[in-house]
């Protein structure tokens, strides 16, 4: 028997993040067998001192515990941290959080209470389908593609990607396969079969690489992809098919080979590297000019931009880059390395996007818990209101893959609980739920490869490994498509593409060589997203133990029921009412047996 019990999902009402002027009640259960003189709720806002509130003792229905209750009414938005102090004759016990477990001594952190203003309105249609991530150069090539210096055009679409080095033995990414915007347009019927509601394009602005994260000119669509008219055509034709388009916004750094920096003297402009009289000079921070300058993670080809300069207005100001592209009909942007943008710059970006489209969608690339992250000595305000609509859900990606590969149920539960407790409901339902990206190992490879496989080598699965990996990928995507948030598919996963880390995860889509069985699976899951329960239904974990996960999504009388067994034993459970097996159409109720390495999806 635990002496102290507090779980914010059940002992805090209303649960989760809340808006100002919402009274919130906190209840700590304390064993009746402990002599207690006083119980206190200790809370402080970032940068402020603790506010110590006595908790009132009330009678509990549980004969083992007394309940101690306190109510707080938060008047302003912010991050608030709290714990409990229990005073006895000879002790003071601090009750703190650690992955929502009961902790009877000092722990790593207090609980978080997030208070946020009314969230921005975002287009709810995106929840009715999936987000599909296209790495443009590698997705589909259509028509003539004219190469330009310093890029190389690879004419063999099926040639494997490889690491590229220049004469200084530094990594470069100059081999382009010719994927372009017309190629994306040609595949709109394909997106419809997958039930794509949002098309997310990797950077399309002019840049001297295949990946385009080293922007050379924000004002132009890269000529190897097409031009601005082609982008407008893509947006227009997608819209006619009820598909929105978002772009990758890279606003923390540019390329050194750009009109702004011009280190390679490729452009007619006077770049910051060439002269301190350049109009772009104060966009960057120099040391020993021009040889020393701030870079993104020490990469000399990616000079970091200075927000406190004309760059701020160039991007987020009147008639700036954001306004220019949003006016073409975009739904919004995914903000690359948003952690490295200041709160001030991030808010300006979000505000400009919403000014053009009040239902615009802004996603931040965040690899950790985004609710309270500190980066560069600044508490990030992603969820306090008027900011991001969503983040890349890397914590959930890791939890899904660890469960499917290793049977780790606890991390899955902890991650779901963290999101439910600390993320506003609107963010929960908008989360960009990934299982891999252009920066990670492909999910199929991760799930099937041996443990000793180096993430940086071009490992290919054996036939037996691939058979197992496909089954595991089905489990992973079943979870991805049914938890709160929006499933996000990295191009080619749906047809069984493999790949270790960059550049091997960025191969060309295997047109004509697809795994059609996997494609059928993804199409079936895509249709599932039309179920209203999955857009904003409550998620309740019913069982999580010994490699077995059982949970349900509920909205009113509707329900979706999910069970996955990655344990070593069969598991028996009961389905309370008759529901349909989504994959076989069979009606199921009563006692159910689930064998190891199998799954069940039931719908009303």
C-alpha positions, 0 to 999 in steps of 0.5 A: 500500500502506497502512503501517498497517491496523486495522478494528475490524470485522475486527481486533478479536475479538470485534467490536463492543460487549462485556460485562465479563470478555470478553477482547478481542484487538486486531490492528494490521497494520504494513508490513514496510518500516518500521523499528519499535521498538515498537507500543502500544495506548493506551486510557483510560476516560472521565475516566481516564488512558491505559493503554499496553499493548505489543503483541506482534509475530507473524508474518502470513500476508500477506508485506507486514505484521507483526501486532502483537497485544494482549489486554485484559480489561475488568472494568467497564462504560463507554466506553473510547477507544483508539488505537495508537502506533507508535514508530520511530527518528525518529518516533511515529505515532498511528493513530486512527479516522475513519469506519473509514478508515485514518488515518496522522496525527492524526484527530478521534477515537479508536476507541470500545470500549463495555463494557456489562452484560447488556442488559434483556430486551425482547419479541422479538415486535416484531422479527417485524413493523413499528412503525407510528407513528400521529399520533393527531389526523391518522390516523382519526376515528370517532364524535362528537368534542367540541371544547374550548377553546382547540382548534378542530375542523376538520370537513373531513378533507381540508382541507390543514394550514397554519401557524397563528399567534396574535394575537402572530404566534407559531406555534400548533397548535390546529386539530384534525381529530378523529382519535381512539383509536376511529379507531385501534381501527377500523383494527386489521385494516388494521394486521394487513395491514401486519404491524404488531407494535408500534403507536406513538402520538404523545402522547395525554395532555391537551394544548392543541394538535393534537400534544400535546407540550405536556402539560397533564395527564399523568393524563388521556387527552385528551378529544378522543381518548377516555378511559382506558377507550378506551385500555384497549380499544385496548390489549386489542384490539391484544393479541388481534391480537398487536400491542403498544402504546407511547406517546410519553413527554414528560418534559422539559417540560410546556405552559405552559397546564397544571394544573402551570404554568397560565400561561393561568389555564385550570385550577382548580389553583394553577400554578407561574406563579401562585404560589411557594406552588404545589405545582408551583413547584419543578418549574420553574426561574425567573429574574425570577419569573414572567416568566423561566423555563427553556424547551425551546429557548426556546419560552415555551409549553414550560416545562422541568421540573426533575428534582430536584423532586417531578416526578421521583417524579410520573413515575417514582416509586411509583404515578406516571404511568409505573406508572399507564399501564404497568399498563394493559397497555402494552409501553413508551414512546418517550422524547421528547428523551431527550438532555435527560433526565439519566442518573439520570432516564432510568435511573429511567424505564427501571427503572420500566417494566421493574418493571411489565413485565420485557419492556417496550420503551423507545426513546429519541429520539436524532438522532445516534450514540447510543453515546457522545453527550454532551449538557449536559456529560454522557456519555449511558449509553444502552447501558451496560445496564439503560437503553434497548432502542432508539433512533430510528435517524436516522443510518441514515435519513439514510444510506438517503435520501442513497444513494437520492437521490444514490447515496452508498454511503460514508455507508451503509457508514460508518453500518452499520459504526459501528452494528455496531462501537459498538452492542450486538447487542441494540440493533442488532436493536431499532433503530427504523429510520425514513425520516421522522417527524413532525419531518421532510420526508416521504420521498416528498417528499424523494426526489422534490422538486428540490434548491432546494425549501424544507423549510418550504414546502408543496411538492407533487410534479409528476406526473413527480417523483412517478413517480420518487419512488415508485420511489426510495421502493421502494428506500429501504423495501427497505433499511429493511426488510432492514437490522438493526433494526425498520422503522418506518412513519410513518402514510400513507407506505405510501399515498404521502403527501407533505409538507414539514416541520411542519406539512405532514408531519402531514396527515390520512391520505387514506382513500379516496384511497390509492395502492393500488399503494404499499400493496400494496408495503408489505404485501409488505415487511411479510410479509417481516419474518416471515423469521427472518433479519431478526430477528437475522441477521448483516449483511454488505456484499458490494459498495458502490461507484459507487452500487451496494449489495449486502449479505446477511443471514445466519442459519445456512443461511438468507439474504436477499440485497439489491442496489440500483443507484442508479448510472449503469451496469449492474452484473453480479454472481454469486448463488452458489446458487439463491434466489427473487426475492421479488417475482416468485417466479423462481428465480435463480442464477449471473450477474445483471445489474442495471440503473440505478435497479433493485433485487433481493431474493432469499430462500431 
